[in-house]
């Protein structure tokens, strides 16, 4: 995930692409702990 974010940031000079990539990456990584807490509650 970090490599995909870095690739998107390195490949673009637009701040909107950077922001979107970082938000998408954090969202994907946040799903795991949240679903784990809900599932094993």
mmCIF entry with sequence, helices, sheets and N, C-alpha, C, O atoms, coordinates in Angstrom:
data_MODEL
# 
_entry.id   MODEL 
# 
_entity.id                         1 
_entity.type                       polymer 
_entity.pdbx_number_of_molecules   1 
# 
_entity_poly.entity_id                      1 
_entity_poly.type                           'polypeptide(L)' 
_entity_poly.nstd_linkage                   no 
_entity_poly.nstd_monomer                   no 
_entity_poly.pdbx_seq_one_letter_code       
;(UNK)(UNK)(UNK)(UNK)(UNK)(UNK)(UNK)(UNK)(UNK)(UNK)(UNK)(UNK)(UNK)(UNK)(UNK)(UNK)
(UNK)(UNK)(UNK)(UNK)(UNK)(UNK)(UNK)(UNK)(UNK)(UNK)(UNK)(UNK)(UNK)(UNK)(UNK)(UNK)
(UNK)(UNK)(UNK)(UNK)(UNK)(UNK)(UNK)(UNK)(UNK)
;
_entity_poly.pdbx_seq_one_letter_code_can   XXXXXXXXXXXXXXXXXXXXXXXXXXXXXXXXXXXXXXXXX 
_entity_poly.pdbx_strand_id                 A 
# 
loop_
_entity_poly_seq.entity_id 
_entity_poly_seq.num 
_entity_poly_seq.mon_id 
_entity_poly_seq.hetero 
1 1  UNK n 
1 2  UNK n 
1 3  UNK n 
1 4  UNK n 
1 5  UNK n 
1 6  UNK n 
1 7  UNK n 
1 8  UNK n 
1 9  UNK n 
1 10 UNK n 
1 11 UNK n 
1 12 UNK n 
1 13 UNK n 
1 14 UNK n 
1 15 UNK n 
1 16 UNK n 
1 17 UNK n 
1 18 UNK n 
1 19 UNK n 
1 20 UNK n 
1 21 UNK n 
1 22 UNK n 
1 23 UNK n 
1 24 UNK n 
1 25 UNK n 
1 26 UNK n 
1 27 UNK n 
1 28 UNK n 
1 29 UNK n 
1 30 UNK n 
1 31 UNK n 
1 32 UNK n 
1 33 UNK n 
1 34 UNK n 
1 35 UNK n 
1 36 UNK n 
1 37 UNK n 
1 38 UNK n 
1 39 UNK n 
1 40 UNK n 
1 41 UNK n 
# 
_struct_asym.id          A 
_struct_asym.entity_id   1 
# 
loop_
_struct_conf.conf_type_id 
_struct_conf.id 
_struct_conf.pdbx_PDB_helix_id 
_struct_conf.beg_label_comp_id 
_struct_conf.beg_label_asym_id 
_struct_conf.beg_label_seq_id 
_struct_conf.pdbx_beg_PDB_ins_code 
_struct_conf.end_label_comp_id 
_struct_conf.end_label_asym_id 
_struct_conf.end_label_seq_id 
_struct_conf.pdbx_end_PDB_ins_code 
_struct_conf.beg_auth_comp_id 
_struct_conf.beg_auth_asym_id 
_struct_conf.beg_auth_seq_id 
_struct_conf.end_auth_comp_id 
_struct_conf.end_auth_asym_id 
_struct_conf.end_auth_seq_id 
_struct_conf.pdbx_PDB_helix_class 
_struct_conf.details 
_struct_conf.pdbx_PDB_helix_length 
HELX_P HELX_P1 AA1 UNK A 2  ? UNK A 10 ? UNK A 2  UNK A 10 1 ? 9  
HELX_P HELX_P2 AA2 UNK A 15 ? UNK A 39 ? UNK A 15 UNK A 39 1 ? 25 
# 
_struct_conf_type.id          HELX_P 
_struct_conf_type.criteria    ? 
_struct_conf_type.reference   ? 
# 
loop_
_atom_site.group_PDB 
_atom_site.id 
_atom_site.type_symbol 
_atom_site.label_atom_id 
_atom_site.label_alt_id 
_atom_site.label_comp_id 
_atom_site.label_asym_id 
_atom_site.label_entity_id 
_atom_site.label_seq_id 
_atom_site.pdbx_PDB_ins_code 
_atom_site.Cartn_x 
_atom_site.Cartn_y 
_atom_site.Cartn_z 
_atom_site.occupancy 
_atom_site.B_iso_or_equiv 
_atom_site.pdbx_formal_charge 
_atom_site.auth_seq_id 
_atom_site.auth_comp_id 
_atom_site.auth_asym_id 
_atom_site.auth_atom_id 
_atom_site.pdbx_PDB_model_num 
ATOM 1   N N  . UNK A 1 1  ? 0.826   -1.178  0.000   1.00 0.00 ? 1  UNK A N  1 
ATOM 2   C CA . UNK A 1 1  ? 0.000   0.000   0.000   1.00 0.00 ? 1  UNK A CA 1 
ATOM 3   C C  . UNK A 1 1  ? 0.876   1.249   0.000   1.00 0.00 ? 1  UNK A C  1 
ATOM 4   O O  . UNK A 1 1  ? 0.603   2.210   -0.719  1.00 0.00 ? 1  UNK A O  1 
ATOM 5   N N  . UNK A 1 2  ? 1.912   1.226   0.800   1.00 0.00 ? 2  UNK A N  1 
ATOM 6   C CA . UNK A 1 2  ? 2.818   2.379   0.851   1.00 0.00 ? 2  UNK A CA 1 
ATOM 7   C C  . UNK A 1 2  ? 3.494   2.599   -0.503  1.00 0.00 ? 2  UNK A C  1 
ATOM 8   O O  . UNK A 1 2  ? 3.696   3.738   -0.925  1.00 0.00 ? 2  UNK A O  1 
ATOM 9   N N  . UNK A 1 3  ? 3.837   1.515   -1.172  1.00 0.00 ? 3  UNK A N  1 
ATOM 10  C CA . UNK A 1 3  ? 4.470   1.639   -2.491  1.00 0.00 ? 3  UNK A CA 1 
ATOM 11  C C  . UNK A 1 3  ? 3.507   2.231   -3.513  1.00 0.00 ? 3  UNK A C  1 
ATOM 12  O O  . UNK A 1 3  ? 3.920   3.024   -4.358  1.00 0.00 ? 3  UNK A O  1 
ATOM 13  N N  . UNK A 1 4  ? 2.237   1.860   -3.449  1.00 0.00 ? 4  UNK A N  1 
ATOM 14  C CA . UNK A 1 4  ? 1.248   2.410   -4.374  1.00 0.00 ? 4  UNK A CA 1 
ATOM 15  C C  . UNK A 1 4  ? 1.048   3.900   -4.137  1.00 0.00 ? 4  UNK A C  1 
ATOM 16  O O  . UNK A 1 4  ? 0.931   4.673   -5.088  1.00 0.00 ? 4  UNK A O  1 
ATOM 17  N N  . UNK A 1 5  ? 1.009   4.303   -2.876  1.00 0.00 ? 5  UNK A N  1 
ATOM 18  C CA . UNK A 1 5  ? 0.876   5.721   -2.559  1.00 0.00 ? 5  UNK A CA 1 
ATOM 19  C C  . UNK A 1 5  ? 2.107   6.485   -3.036  1.00 0.00 ? 5  UNK A C  1 
ATOM 20  O O  . UNK A 1 5  ? 1.988   7.553   -3.637  1.00 0.00 ? 5  UNK A O  1 
ATOM 21  N N  . UNK A 1 6  ? 3.276   5.941   -2.767  1.00 0.00 ? 6  UNK A N  1 
ATOM 22  C CA . UNK A 1 6  ? 4.509   6.601   -3.193  1.00 0.00 ? 6  UNK A CA 1 
ATOM 23  C C  . UNK A 1 6  ? 4.581   6.723   -4.708  1.00 0.00 ? 6  UNK A C  1 
ATOM 24  O O  . UNK A 1 6  ? 5.031   7.744   -5.230  1.00 0.00 ? 6  UNK A O  1 
ATOM 25  N N  . UNK A 1 7  ? 4.142   5.696   -5.412  1.00 0.00 ? 7  UNK A N  1 
ATOM 26  C CA . UNK A 1 7  ? 4.151   5.719   -6.868  1.00 0.00 ? 7  UNK A CA 1 
ATOM 27  C C  . UNK A 1 7  ? 3.197   6.795   -7.392  1.00 0.00 ? 7  UNK A C  1 
ATOM 28  O O  . UNK A 1 7  ? 3.531   7.510   -8.337  1.00 0.00 ? 7  UNK A O  1 
ATOM 29  N N  . UNK A 1 8  ? 2.027   6.913   -6.791  1.00 0.00 ? 8  UNK A N  1 
ATOM 30  C CA . UNK A 1 8  ? 1.069   7.933   -7.221  1.00 0.00 ? 8  UNK A CA 1 
ATOM 31  C C  . UNK A 1 8  ? 1.602   9.338   -6.951  1.00 0.00 ? 8  UNK A C  1 
ATOM 32  O O  . UNK A 1 8  ? 1.446   10.242  -7.772  1.00 0.00 ? 8  UNK A O  1 
ATOM 33  N N  . UNK A 1 9  ? 2.226   9.509   -5.803  1.00 0.00 ? 9  UNK A N  1 
ATOM 34  C CA . UNK A 1 9  ? 2.777   10.824  -5.456  1.00 0.00 ? 9  UNK A CA 1 
ATOM 35  C C  . UNK A 1 9  ? 3.955   11.174  -6.354  1.00 0.00 ? 9  UNK A C  1 
ATOM 36  O O  . UNK A 1 9  ? 4.077   12.314  -6.804  1.00 0.00 ? 9  UNK A O  1 
ATOM 37  N N  . UNK A 1 10 ? 4.814   10.210  -6.616  1.00 0.00 ? 10 UNK A N  1 
ATOM 38  C CA . UNK A 1 10 ? 5.990   10.472  -7.456  1.00 0.00 ? 10 UNK A CA 1 
ATOM 39  C C  . UNK A 1 10 ? 5.610   10.710  -8.913  1.00 0.00 ? 10 UNK A C  1 
ATOM 40  O O  . UNK A 1 10 ? 6.312   11.428  -9.627  1.00 0.00 ? 10 UNK A O  1 
ATOM 41  N N  . UNK A 1 11 ? 4.518   10.121  -9.355  1.00 0.00 ? 11 UNK A N  1 
ATOM 42  C CA . UNK A 1 11 ? 4.128   10.227  -10.757 1.00 0.00 ? 11 UNK A CA 1 
ATOM 43  C C  . UNK A 1 11 ? 3.297   11.446  -11.090 1.00 0.00 ? 11 UNK A C  1 
ATOM 44  O O  . UNK A 1 11 ? 2.977   11.672  -12.257 1.00 0.00 ? 11 UNK A O  1 
ATOM 45  N N  . UNK A 1 12 ? 2.942   12.233  -10.095 1.00 0.00 ? 12 UNK A N  1 
ATOM 46  C CA . UNK A 1 12 ? 2.074   13.373  -10.365 1.00 0.00 ? 12 UNK A CA 1 
ATOM 47  C C  . UNK A 1 12 ? 2.563   14.611  -9.626  1.00 0.00 ? 12 UNK A C  1 
ATOM 48  O O  . UNK A 1 12 ? 3.172   14.520  -8.560  1.00 0.00 ? 12 UNK A O  1 
ATOM 49  N N  . UNK A 1 13 ? 2.286   15.751  -10.207 1.00 0.00 ? 13 UNK A N  1 
ATOM 50  C CA . UNK A 1 13 ? 2.620   17.013  -9.547  1.00 0.00 ? 13 UNK A CA 1 
ATOM 51  C C  . UNK A 1 13 ? 1.378   17.693  -9.001  1.00 0.00 ? 13 UNK A C  1 
ATOM 52  O O  . UNK A 1 13 ? 1.461   18.778  -8.426  1.00 0.00 ? 13 UNK A O  1 
ATOM 53  N N  . UNK A 1 14 ? 0.231   17.064  -9.178  1.00 0.00 ? 14 UNK A N  1 
ATOM 54  C CA . UNK A 1 14 ? -1.040  17.641  -8.735  1.00 0.00 ? 14 UNK A CA 1 
ATOM 55  C C  . UNK A 1 14 ? -1.312  17.260  -7.288  1.00 0.00 ? 14 UNK A C  1 
ATOM 56  O O  . UNK A 1 14 ? -1.271  16.082  -6.934  1.00 0.00 ? 14 UNK A O  1 
ATOM 57  N N  . UNK A 1 15 ? -1.589  18.251  -6.452  1.00 0.00 ? 15 UNK A N  1 
ATOM 58  C CA . UNK A 1 15 ? -1.823  17.997  -5.032  1.00 0.00 ? 15 UNK A CA 1 
ATOM 59  C C  . UNK A 1 15 ? -3.090  17.194  -4.803  1.00 0.00 ? 15 UNK A C  1 
ATOM 60  O O  . UNK A 1 15 ? -3.202  16.490  -3.799  1.00 0.00 ? 15 UNK A O  1 
ATOM 61  N N  . UNK A 1 16 ? -4.051  17.287  -5.722  1.00 0.00 ? 16 UNK A N  1 
ATOM 62  C CA . UNK A 1 16 ? -5.290  16.531  -5.583  1.00 0.00 ? 16 UNK A CA 1 
ATOM 63  C C  . UNK A 1 16 ? -5.047  15.029  -5.731  1.00 0.00 ? 16 UNK A C  1 
ATOM 64  O O  . UNK A 1 16 ? -5.683  14.226  -5.048  1.00 0.00 ? 16 UNK A O  1 
ATOM 65  N N  . UNK A 1 17 ? -4.142  14.656  -6.607  1.00 0.00 ? 17 UNK A N  1 
ATOM 66  C CA . UNK A 1 17 ? -3.778  13.245  -6.755  1.00 0.00 ? 17 UNK A CA 1 
ATOM 67  C C  . UNK A 1 17 ? -3.095  12.761  -5.487  1.00 0.00 ? 17 UNK A C  1 
ATOM 68  O O  . UNK A 1 17 ? -3.372  11.655  -5.023  1.00 0.00 ? 17 UNK A O  1 
ATOM 69  N N  . UNK A 1 18 ? -2.217  13.559  -4.925  1.00 0.00 ? 18 UNK A N  1 
ATOM 70  C CA . UNK A 1 18 ? -1.544  13.179  -3.678  1.00 0.00 ? 18 UNK A CA 1 
ATOM 71  C C  . UNK A 1 18 ? -2.556  12.961  -2.563  1.00 0.00 ? 18 UNK A C  1 
ATOM 72  O O  . UNK A 1 18 ? -2.520  11.948  -1.865  1.00 0.00 ? 18 UNK A O  1 
ATOM 73  N N  . UNK A 1 19 ? -3.457  13.921  -2.405  1.00 0.00 ? 19 UNK A N  1 
ATOM 74  C CA . UNK A 1 19 ? -4.455  13.840  -1.339  1.00 0.00 ? 19 UNK A CA 1 
ATOM 75  C C  . UNK A 1 19 ? -5.362  12.627  -1.529  1.00 0.00 ? 19 UNK A C  1 
ATOM 76  O O  . UNK A 1 19 ? -5.644  11.899  -0.578  1.00 0.00 ? 19 UNK A O  1 
ATOM 77  N N  . UNK A 1 20 ? -5.808  12.419  -2.746  1.00 0.00 ? 20 UNK A N  1 
ATOM 78  C CA . UNK A 1 20 ? -6.677  11.269  -3.026  1.00 0.00 ? 20 UNK A CA 1 
ATOM 79  C C  . UNK A 1 20 ? -5.983  9.950   -2.773  1.00 0.00 ? 20 UNK A C  1 
ATOM 80  O O  . UNK A 1 20 ? -6.590  9.019   -2.242  1.00 0.00 ? 20 UNK A O  1 
ATOM 81  N N  . UNK A 1 21 ? -4.722  9.859   -3.146  1.00 0.00 ? 21 UNK A N  1 
ATOM 82  C CA . UNK A 1 21 ? -3.965  8.623   -2.938  1.00 0.00 ? 21 UNK A CA 1 
ATOM 83  C C  . UNK A 1 21 ? -3.767  8.342   -1.456  1.00 0.00 ? 21 UNK A C  1 
ATOM 84  O O  . UNK A 1 21 ? -3.919  7.206   -1.005  1.00 0.00 ? 21 UNK A O  1 
ATOM 85  N N  . UNK A 1 22 ? -3.432  9.364   -0.714  1.00 0.00 ? 22 UNK A N  1 
ATOM 86  C CA . UNK A 1 22 ? -3.201  9.182   0.725   1.00 0.00 ? 22 UNK A CA 1 
ATOM 87  C C  . UNK A 1 22 ? -4.504  8.833   1.436   1.00 0.00 ? 22 UNK A C  1 
ATOM 88  O O  . UNK A 1 22 ? -4.524  7.943   2.286   1.00 0.00 ? 22 UNK A O  1 
ATOM 89  N N  . UNK A 1 23 ? -5.586  9.518   1.101   1.00 0.00 ? 23 UNK A N  1 
ATOM 90  C CA . UNK A 1 23 ? -6.879  9.222   1.727   1.00 0.00 ? 23 UNK A CA 1 
ATOM 91  C C  . UNK A 1 23 ? -7.339  7.805   1.370   1.00 0.00 ? 23 UNK A C  1 
ATOM 92  O O  . UNK A 1 23 ? -7.836  7.079   2.232   1.00 0.00 ? 23 UNK A O  1 
ATOM 93  N N  . UNK A 1 24 ? -7.177  7.415   0.121   1.00 0.00 ? 24 UNK A N  1 
ATOM 94  C CA . UNK A 1 24 ? -7.570  6.063   -0.282  1.00 0.00 ? 24 UNK A CA 1 
ATOM 95  C C  . UNK A 1 24 ? -6.726  5.010   0.430   1.00 0.00 ? 24 UNK A C  1 
ATOM 96  O O  . UNK A 1 24 ? -7.256  3.993   0.879   1.00 0.00 ? 24 UNK A O  1 
ATOM 97  N N  . UNK A 1 25 ? -5.427  5.242   0.535   1.00 0.00 ? 25 UNK A N  1 
ATOM 98  C CA . UNK A 1 25 ? -4.559  4.285   1.220   1.00 0.00 ? 25 UNK A CA 1 
ATOM 99  C C  . UNK A 1 25 ? -4.884  4.144   2.696   1.00 0.00 ? 25 UNK A C  1 
ATOM 100 O O  . UNK A 1 25 ? -4.924  3.034   3.226   1.00 0.00 ? 25 UNK A O  1 
ATOM 101 N N  . UNK A 1 26 ? -5.115  5.265   3.355   1.00 0.00 ? 26 UNK A N  1 
ATOM 102 C CA . UNK A 1 26 ? -5.475  5.215   4.776   1.00 0.00 ? 26 UNK A CA 1 
ATOM 103 C C  . UNK A 1 26 ? -6.825  4.530   4.960   1.00 0.00 ? 26 UNK A C  1 
ATOM 104 O O  . UNK A 1 26 ? -7.015  3.780   5.917   1.00 0.00 ? 26 UNK A O  1 
ATOM 105 N N  . UNK A 1 27 ? -7.754  4.781   4.057   1.00 0.00 ? 27 UNK A N  1 
ATOM 106 C CA . UNK A 1 27 ? -9.065  4.141   4.148   1.00 0.00 ? 27 UNK A CA 1 
ATOM 107 C C  . UNK A 1 27 ? -8.964  2.627   4.007   1.00 0.00 ? 27 UNK A C  1 
ATOM 108 O O  . UNK A 1 27 ? -9.611  1.887   4.748   1.00 0.00 ? 27 UNK A O  1 
ATOM 109 N N  . UNK A 1 28 ? -8.165  2.172   3.071   1.00 0.00 ? 28 UNK A N  1 
ATOM 110 C CA . UNK A 1 28 ? -7.987  0.732   2.874   1.00 0.00 ? 28 UNK A CA 1 
ATOM 111 C C  . UNK A 1 28 ? -7.341  0.108   4.100   1.00 0.00 ? 28 UNK A C  1 
ATOM 112 O O  . UNK A 1 28 ? -7.751  -0.967  4.537   1.00 0.00 ? 28 UNK A O  1 
ATOM 113 N N  . UNK A 1 29 ? -6.343  0.766   4.653   1.00 0.00 ? 29 UNK A N  1 
ATOM 114 C CA . UNK A 1 29 ? -5.661  0.212   5.818   1.00 0.00 ? 29 UNK A CA 1 
ATOM 115 C C  . UNK A 1 29 ? -6.510  0.289   7.083   1.00 0.00 ? 29 UNK A C  1 
ATOM 116 O O  . UNK A 1 29 ? -6.286  -0.485  8.013   1.00 0.00 ? 29 UNK A O  1 
ATOM 117 N N  . UNK A 1 30 ? -7.472  1.197   7.142   1.00 0.00 ? 30 UNK A N  1 
ATOM 118 C CA . UNK A 1 30 ? -8.320  1.333   8.325   1.00 0.00 ? 30 UNK A CA 1 
ATOM 119 C C  . UNK A 1 30 ? -9.428  0.293   8.374   1.00 0.00 ? 30 UNK A C  1 
ATOM 120 O O  . UNK A 1 30 ? -9.974  0.031   9.445   1.00 0.00 ? 30 UNK A O  1 
ATOM 121 N N  . UNK A 1 31 ? -9.768  -0.299  7.252   1.00 0.00 ? 31 UNK A N  1 
ATOM 122 C CA . UNK A 1 31 ? -10.858 -1.268  7.213   1.00 0.00 ? 31 UNK A CA 1 
ATOM 123 C C  . UNK A 1 31 ? -10.522 -2.511  8.026   1.00 0.00 ? 31 UNK A C  1 
ATOM 124 O O  . UNK A 1 31 ? -11.403 -3.063  8.685   1.00 0.00 ? 31 UNK A O  1 
ATOM 125 N N  . UNK A 1 32 ? -9.297  -2.959  7.998   1.00 0.00 ? 32 UNK A N  1 
ATOM 126 C CA . UNK A 1 32 ? -8.901  -4.175  8.710   1.00 0.00 ? 32 UNK A CA 1 
ATOM 127 C C  . UNK A 1 32 ? -9.148  -4.112  10.205  1.00 0.00 ? 32 UNK A C  1 
ATOM 128 O O  . UNK A 1 32 ? -9.861  -4.967  10.730  1.00 0.00 ? 32 UNK A O  1 
ATOM 129 N N  . UNK A 1 33 ? -8.596  -3.146  10.911  1.00 0.00 ? 33 UNK A N  1 
ATOM 130 C CA . UNK A 1 33 ? -8.833  -3.078  12.354  1.00 0.00 ? 33 UNK A CA 1 
ATOM 131 C C  . UNK A 1 33 ? -10.300 -2.849  12.728  1.00 0.00 ? 33 UNK A C  1 
ATOM 132 O O  . UNK A 1 33 ? -10.782 -3.393  13.721  1.00 0.00 ? 33 UNK A O  1 
ATOM 133 N N  . UNK A 1 34 ? -10.997 -2.053  11.943  1.00 0.00 ? 34 UNK A N  1 
ATOM 134 C CA . UNK A 1 34 ? -12.405 -1.791  12.248  1.00 0.00 ? 34 UNK A CA 1 
ATOM 135 C C  . UNK A 1 34 ? -13.230 -3.057  12.081  1.00 0.00 ? 34 UNK A C  1 
ATOM 136 O O  . UNK A 1 34 ? -14.037 -3.386  12.951  1.00 0.00 ? 34 UNK A O  1 
ATOM 137 N N  . UNK A 1 35 ? -13.042 -3.769  10.982  1.00 0.00 ? 35 UNK A N  1 
ATOM 138 C CA . UNK A 1 35 ? -13.802 -5.000  10.774  1.00 0.00 ? 35 UNK A CA 1 
ATOM 139 C C  . UNK A 1 35 ? -13.411 -6.067  11.789  1.00 0.00 ? 35 UNK A C  1 
ATOM 140 O O  . UNK A 1 35 ? -14.254 -6.868  12.192  1.00 0.00 ? 35 UNK A O  1 
ATOM 141 N N  . UNK A 1 36 ? -12.161 -6.090  12.204  1.00 0.00 ? 36 UNK A N  1 
ATOM 142 C CA . UNK A 1 36 ? -11.724 -7.053  13.218  1.00 0.00 ? 36 UNK A CA 1 
ATOM 143 C C  . UNK A 1 36 ? -12.454 -6.799  14.534  1.00 0.00 ? 36 UNK A C  1 
ATOM 144 O O  . UNK A 1 36 ? -12.904 -7.745  15.181  1.00 0.00 ? 36 UNK A O  1 
ATOM 145 N N  . UNK A 1 37 ? -12.575 -5.556  14.931  1.00 0.00 ? 37 UNK A N  1 
ATOM 146 C CA . UNK A 1 37 ? -13.274 -5.235  16.190  1.00 0.00 ? 37 UNK A CA 1 
ATOM 147 C C  . UNK A 1 37 ? -14.756 -5.568  16.101  1.00 0.00 ? 37 UNK A C  1 
ATOM 148 O O  . UNK A 1 37 ? -15.346 -6.048  17.069  1.00 0.00 ? 37 UNK A O  1 
ATOM 149 N N  . UNK A 1 38 ? -15.365 -5.312  14.936  1.00 0.00 ? 38 UNK A N  1 
ATOM 150 C CA . UNK A 1 38 ? -16.780 -5.612  14.790  1.00 0.00 ? 38 UNK A CA 1 
ATOM 151 C C  . UNK A 1 38 ? -17.012 -7.129  14.751  1.00 0.00 ? 38 UNK A C  1 
ATOM 152 O O  . UNK A 1 38 ? -17.934 -7.634  15.392  1.00 0.00 ? 38 UNK A O  1 
ATOM 153 N N  . UNK A 1 39 ? -16.176 -7.848  14.000  1.00 0.00 ? 39 UNK A N  1 
ATOM 154 C CA . UNK A 1 39 ? -16.356 -9.286  13.817  1.00 0.00 ? 39 UNK A CA 1 
ATOM 155 C C  . UNK A 1 39 ? -16.113 -10.064 15.111  1.00 0.00 ? 39 UNK A C  1 
ATOM 156 O O  . UNK A 1 39 ? -16.876 -10.974 15.435  1.00 0.00 ? 39 UNK A O  1 
ATOM 157 N N  . UNK A 1 40 ? -15.064 -9.718  15.847  1.00 0.00 ? 40 UNK A N  1 
ATOM 158 C CA . UNK A 1 40 ? -14.699 -10.475 17.045  1.00 0.00 ? 40 UNK A CA 1 
ATOM 159 C C  . UNK A 1 40 ? -15.210 -9.829  18.321  1.00 0.00 ? 40 UNK A C  1 
ATOM 160 O O  . UNK A 1 40 ? -14.625 -10.022 19.387  1.00 0.00 ? 40 UNK A O  1 
ATOM 161 N N  . UNK A 1 41 ? -16.253 -9.092  18.235  1.00 0.00 ? 41 UNK A N  1 
ATOM 162 C CA . UNK A 1 41 ? -16.828 -8.419  19.390  1.00 0.00 ? 41 UNK A CA 1 
ATOM 163 C C  . UNK A 1 41 ? -17.506 -9.375  20.315  1.00 0.00 ? 41 UNK A C  1 
ATOM 164 O O  . UNK A 1 41 ? -18.045 -8.963  21.343  1.00 0.00 ? 41 UNK A O  1 
# 
